[in-house]
Amino acid sequence: MRITVFGAAGDVGSRVVAEALARGHEVVAVVRDPARAAAVPSGAELRTGDASNPADVEMLGAAADVMITATRPASGREHELPALTTVLLAGSARTGVRLLVVGGASTLTVPGTDGAMLHEIPDFPADLQPIAQACADQLAICRADADADWTYVSPPAELVPGQRTGAYRLGADELLAGAEGISTISMEDFAVALLDEAERPAHSRTRFTVASV
């Protein structure tokens, strides 16, 4: 399988690249800033491109079997995320290539809160509200799109560097938490879930979430 990964130098993107390579896939790793190329695992085809540029998305994704976007705007530019997602969806529709979107956890409903979303609970950090709102808008844009074959993947409340166990739990629109109330997964296992979906599509035009076992 040929996989194009946008945001390949980021925390999640680089782990997605590593997981895909370990499974024997051909990976096109796209970075916007060539200075960050060293963060991309060796073995991928490194390309420079901008996920907000329609021409770049179409060119870099056209020969792929699936595109994965793990892009995140810099602090203060969170508002750019919805527009970027619109470009990726349009590119996916034009090329006929599936799009897996690494989204946010903000719109997952929290158990025991009568349906409140994560970013609506009182103790949600104020400094995370801009990216939370951007991710909420991003999901809404995906759900309104009827042309692209998209899948939106929400992490749990905590997405942190860790170890690859290869195990995770699947959910839909509710935040997943363990017995002690902790909602978490390692970035490594999150990448496992993304590649499992890439290889065995099960969530076309819908959102799913994952958490550690």
C-alpha positions in Angstrom: 0.0 0.0 0.0 1.2 3.5 -0.8 0.4 6.0 2.0 0.9 9.8 1.9 1.3 11.3 5.4 0.9 15.0 5.8 2.5 16.4 9.0 5.0 13.6 8.9 7.5 15.4 11.1 5.1 15.9 14.0 4.7 13.8 17.1 1.9 11.7 15.7 2.8 11.9 12.1 6.3 10.6 12.6 4.9 7.6 14.5 2.4 7.0 11.8 5.3 6.9 9.3 7.3 4.6 11.4 4.3 2.2 11.9 3.5 2.2 8.2 7.1 1.4 7.3 7.3 -1.4 9.8 4.3 -3.0 8.1 6.0 -2.8 4.8 4.1 0.0 3.2 5.5 2.6 0.8 5.3 6.0 2.6 5.4 9.5 1.2 6.2 11.7 4.2 5.2 15.3 3.6 6.7 18.1 5.6 6.0 21.8 5.2 9.3 22.9 6.6 12.4 21.1 5.1 14.3 22.0 8.3 12.2 19.4 10.2 13.1 16.6 7.8 15.3 15.0 10.4 12.3 14.1 12.5 10.9 11.8 9.7 11.9 8.2 10.1 14.3 6.9 7.5 12.9 4.8 4.8 10.1 7.1 3.7 10.1 9.1 0.5 10.5 12.7 1.9 8.6 15.4 0.1 8.0 19.1 0.9 4.4 20.3 0.6 1.6 22.3 2.2 -1.6 20.6 3.2 -3.4 23.9 2.8 -2.3 24.1 -0.9 -4.8 22.3 -3.2 -2.1 21.7 -5.9 0.2 20.1 -3.3 -2.5 17.9 -1.9 -3.6 16.6 -5.3 0.0 16.1 -6.5 1.2 14.3 -3.4 -1.9 12.2 -2.8 -2.8 11.3 -6.4 -0.7 8.1 -6.5 -1.6 7.0 -3.0 -4.0 4.4 -1.7 -4.7 6.5 1.4 -3.8 9.9 2.7 -3.3 10.5 6.4 -3.3 14.0 7.8 -1.7 14.6 11.2 -1.1 18.3 10.7 -1.6 20.8 13.6 -1.3 24.6 13.2 1.1 26.4 15.4 -0.1 28.1 18.6 -2.1 31.2 17.6 -3.0 29.8 14.2 -5.5 27.2 15.3 -8.2 28.9 13.2 -6.4 27.7 10.1 -7.2 24.0 10.8 -10.8 24.0 9.3 -9.7 25.6 6.0 -6.8 23.2 5.7 -9.2 20.3 6.3 -11.5 21.6 3.6 -8.6 21.5 1.1 -7.7 18.0 2.1 -11.2 16.8 1.7 -11.5 18.4 -1.7 -8.2 16.8 -2.8 -9.4 13.4 -1.5 -12.6 13.7 -3.5 -10.8 14.8 -6.7 -8.3 12.0 -6.6 -10.6 9.3 -5.2 -8.0 8.6 -2.4 -9.3 7.8 1.1 -8.5 10.4 3.8 -7.8 9.6 7.4 -8.0 12.7 9.6 -6.2 12.8 13.0 -8.6 15.0 14.9 -9.2 16.1 18.4 -10.9 14.8 21.5 -12.8 18.0 22.2 -16.2 16.8 20.8 -16.3 13.4 22.5 -19.0 13.3 25.1 -17.9 12.7 28.7 -19.6 9.8 30.5 -21.7 10.9 33.5 -22.2 14.5 32.3 -25.6 14.2 30.4 -23.9 14.5 27.1 -21.4 17.3 27.7 -18.5 17.4 25.3 -15.0 17.3 26.7 -14.3 21.0 25.9 -17.5 22.0 27.6 -16.7 20.6 31.1 -15.8 23.2 33.7 -12.2 22.1 34.3 -11.2 22.0 30.6 -8.0 24.1 30.3 -8.7 27.5 28.9 -5.4 27.5 26.9 -6.6 24.5 24.9 -10.0 26.0 23.9 -8.7 27.5 20.6 -7.5 24.1 19.3 -10.5 22.4 20.8 -12.8 24.7 18.9 -10.8 24.3 15.7 -11.1 20.5 16.0 -14.8 20.8 16.6 -15.1 22.9 13.4 -12.9 20.4 11.6 -15.2 17.5 12.5 -18.3 19.5 11.4 -16.6 20.1 8.1 -15.9 16.4 7.6 -19.5 15.4 8.6 -20.9 17.9 6.1 -18.8 16.5 3.2 -20.5 14.0 1.0 -17.9 13.7 -1.7 -14.6 12.5 0.0 -14.1 9.1 1.6 -13.0 10.4 5.0 -12.5 8.9 8.4 -12.0 11.1 11.5 -10.0 9.6 14.3 -10.3 11.2 17.8 -7.7 10.4 20.4 -8.6 10.1 24.1 -8.0 13.0 26.5 -4.3 12.2 26.8 -2.2 11.4 23.8 1.3 10.9 25.0 4.7 9.4 23.9 5.0 5.9 25.2 5.4 2.3 24.1 3.8 0.3 21.4 1.7 -2.5 22.8 -0.4 -3.0 19.7 -3.6 -3.1 21.7 -6.4 -0.5 22.1 -10.1 -0.2 22.6 -12.5 1.2 20.0 -15.3 3.7 20.6 -17.5 6.0 18.7 -18.5 9.4 20.0 -18.0 8.9 23.8 -14.7 9.5 25.6 -13.1 6.2 26.6 -11.6 5.9 30.0 -10.1 3.1 32.1 -11.2 1.8 35.5 -9.4 4.7 37.2 -11.1 7.3 35.0 -7.9 7.9 33.0 -8.5 8.5 29.3 -5.2 7.9 27.5 -3.2 6.2 24.8 0.4 6.2 23.6 1.1 7.9 20.3 2.6 4.6 19.2 -0.6 2.7 19.8 -2.6 5.5 18.3 -0.5 5.0 15.1 -1.3 1.3 15.3 -5.1 2.1 15.3 -4.6 4.5 12.3 -2.8 1.9 10.3 -5.3 -0.8 11.2 -8.0 1.5 9.8 -5.9 2.2 6.7 -5.4 -1.5 6.0 -8.9 -2.7 7.0 -11.4 0.2 6.4 -14.3 0.1 8.9 -15.3 3.7 9.5 -16.0 5.3 6.2 -17.4 8.8 6.5 -17.7 8.6 10.3 -15.7 9.3 13.5 -14.2 6.8 15.9 -12.0 7.0 18.9 -9.5 4.8 20.6 -7.9 4.4 24.1 -5.5 2.1 25.8 -6.7 -1.2 27.1 
